[in-house]
Amino acid sequence: QVQLVESGGGLVQPGGSLRLSCTASGRIFNINGLGWYRQAPGKARELVARINSVGKTNYADSVKGRFTISGDNAKNTVYLQMNSLEPEDTAVYYCNGFGVYWGKGTLVTVSS
């Protein structure tokens, strides 16, 4: 079992920045396989960014150049640095582990 706990959401103005954190515990050896998804009101959950099994990062086209995923193996923590935020980025952001485990989510609201 793997437990995932997100933090860092909140209200930010358009053009602003936020950094989300996800700390994993349980049967996890490194951050490869962790990632971020989001679900906006009335929409399906979608991939935002992830670190695959060999450490390569993948991003949704809508966030490329604005969001950066990174991690700290010593802390079993993965981060999502979000810059140039847009109202369309408003969603609940979920940490995902290995396509199986989910955190409870953290709300990001981009609004003036």
C-alpha positions as a printed Julia matrix, in Angstrom:
112×3 Matrix{Float64}:
   0.0    0.0     0.0
   1.04   3.57   -0.71
  -0.39   6.65    0.94
  -0.26  10.03   -0.77
  -0.84  13.39    0.9
  -1.05  16.6    -1.11
  -0.59  20.16    0.07
  -0.08  23.62   -1.34
  -3.35  24.44   -3.02
  -5.15  27.73   -2.63
  -6.44  30.85   -4.32
  -4.15  32.69   -6.71
  -4.64  35.47   -9.22
  -4.19  34.86  -12.95
  -0.51  34.99  -13.82
   0.49  33.89  -10.34
   2.32  30.82   -9.12
   1.77  27.96   -6.69
   3.78  24.93   -5.69
   2.02  21.71   -4.82
   3.64  18.96   -2.8
   2.82  15.28   -2.54
   4.46  13.13    0.09
   4.3    9.38   -0.28
   4.56   6.77    2.44
   4.27   3.03    2.61
   5.7    0.64    0.02
   7.58   3.18   -2.06
  11.27   3.22   -2.88
  11.62   6.38   -4.97
   9.51   9.0    -6.67
   9.49   7.36  -10.1
   5.9    6.53  -10.92
   4.38   9.51   -9.13
   2.44  12.2   -10.89
  -0.29  14.82  -10.83
  -3.78  14.78  -12.26
  -6.52  17.37  -12.04
 -10.27  17.49  -12.27
 -12.12  20.67  -13.05
 -15.84  21.05  -12.25
 -17.91  19.08  -14.74
 -14.88  17.61  -16.46
 -13.06  14.32  -16.42
  -9.86  13.82  -14.47
  -6.82  14.44  -16.65
  -3.08  13.94  -16.46
  -1.09  17.08  -15.7
   2.44  15.76  -15.27
   4.19  12.63  -14.13
   7.57  11.03  -13.61
   7.63   7.66  -15.32
   9.32   4.49  -14.16
  12.7    5.51  -15.58
  12.55   9.07  -14.31
  11.39  10.75  -17.48
   8.83  13.53  -17.14
   5.66  13.89  -19.2
   3.33  16.88  -19.37
  -0.08  17.65  -20.72
   0.15  20.0   -23.7
  -1.92  22.59  -21.85
   0.71  23.02  -19.11
   3.97  22.61  -21.03
   6.28  25.54  -20.42
   4.28  26.66  -17.38
   4.34  23.7   -14.96
   7.33  21.72  -13.76
   7.28  18.42  -11.92
  10.22  17.52   -9.73
  10.94  15.44   -6.71
  13.08  14.63   -3.72
  13.78  10.93   -3.27
  15.1   11.46    0.25
  11.72  12.86    1.26
   9.57  10.68   -1.02
   8.01  13.92   -2.19
   7.06  15.11   -5.63
   6.36  18.76   -6.41
   4.39  20.58   -9.06
   5.59  24.12   -9.65
   2.82  25.99  -11.45
   3.62  29.34  -13.05
   1.61  31.7   -15.24
  -1.59  30.24  -13.85
  -4.78  30.72  -15.82
  -8.43  30.5   -14.73
  -8.62  27.31  -16.8
  -6.15  25.71  -14.37
  -8.78  25.84  -11.63
  -9.32  22.27  -10.45
  -8.75  19.78   -7.7
  -5.24  18.46   -8.14
  -4.6   14.86   -7.21
  -1.36  13.05   -6.61
  -1.2    9.63   -8.23
   1.11   6.74   -7.58
   1.81   4.09  -10.21
  -1.57   4.63  -11.78
  -3.19   2.98   -8.79
  -2.98   5.06   -5.65
  -4.6    8.46   -5.18
  -4.36  11.26   -2.69
  -7.43  13.14   -1.5
  -6.64  16.15   -3.64
  -5.94  19.83   -3.11
  -8.01  22.63   -4.6
  -6.37  25.24   -6.82
  -8.48  28.26   -7.7
  -7.21  30.82  -10.18
  -9.33  33.93  -10.05
  -9.08  37.67   -9.75
